[in-house]
Amino acid sequence: MKTMIRLTCLLFCACCAALRLTAAGHRLWYCQPAEDSLIGWERQSLPLGCGHFGVSVFGGPQHERLQVTHNAVLTGRAHGLESGNLTSALDIRVDFACHSADSYERGLDLEKGLAWVTFDSWGGGIRREYFTSYPARVLVMRFTASKPGTLAFRLRPEIPYLVPFGAKGEDGLTGRSGTVVAKGAAIAVDETLDRYGVKFAGRFVVVPEGGTLVADVASVSVSNATSAVVYFSCDTNYRLAPETFSAPLGKKLDPADDPGARADRIVAAACAKGWSALKAEHERDLAGLIGRAALDLDADANDALIPTDGVLKAYALGRRSRYLEETYWQYGRYLLVASSRPGTLPANLQGVWNAH
């Protein structure tokens, strides 16, 4: 009888572990945010992408950074790694009013293309979710507080690597100028790049649930809310067409082209759909590609419950993890899907991500 009970318990535990693996899927997850630095970007941030642009999520509890890259934002490299500015288009900074970050966790679901940050603060739970949609061409962020009226944050985009026009670097001209203007619930970012005359436009709209929204010169603040959704998109005047390559250097791009108007329309359409519809559409789109193949190495389901850096360290010391190997395979597929899609620019050496 005791043997039967033990066998039943073992079978029950095995079934539970298998269910946990199915629920967890293949994901990267950690118990600390990425360092806000080039090393943090390269080794710790979590990548999102819809082909049109890429986003690296750092996950800071008080100060979130989402770094946006676009393959048309090519301005050359200045001397020295810290001052380079190849395809880094925008830094999205979000300052949150929270005094602590207990039970912190962040991660990236590779099957759903969804990044998240969760922690406890002010006696309640905070959850942030992020995804980039190829069909809608947007980055969508949702911030939620479990205690009504306790969500407060300030959204303040920053243009990186502002360099005077005519500045020379290793790859030619590195100049960049730009403005960030907030009005009502919207923020407009407009940049001009000296090299080739590329124009970059980024557009935000903030939609809070309850609370108060106030626009400053270059930021939008929300207070006393329960949740909020932020919609973002961007575009440039660069076009992948034969004449772009055959035209003289100073006439490659149309100076009258207005990428801001296109970005406005994209964000307005996303707002009309809303968070739930956009998320469902995004997950269906991604599943149509990620779901084409699967790799089953008979992984230990318990490895899905260990932070990714812990599994990596154990693997380096000789403990094989078939779950890590499956996840590594899936991660490569995810990066390719997130980097380049029909109608977008081809992936570069870093896919669609580059912080410097």
Secondary structure, 3 states (H helix, E strand, C coil): CHHHHHHHHHHHHHHHHHHHHHHHCCEEEECCCCCCCHHHHHHCCEEEECCCCEEEECCCCCEEEEEEECCCCCCCCCCCHHHCCCCEEEEEEEEECCCCCEEEEEEEECCCCEEEEEEEECCEEEEEEEEEECCCCEEEEEEEECCCCCEEEEEEEECCCCECCCCEECCEECCEEEEEEEECCEEEEEEEECCCCCEEEEEEEEEEECCEEEECCCCEEEEEECEEEEEEEEEECCCCCHHHHHCCHHHCCCCCCCHHHHHHHHHHHHHHHCHHHHHHHHHHHHHHHHCCCCCCCCCCHHHHHCCHHHHHHHHHCCCCCHHHHHHHHHHHHHHHHHHCCCCCCCCECCECCCCC
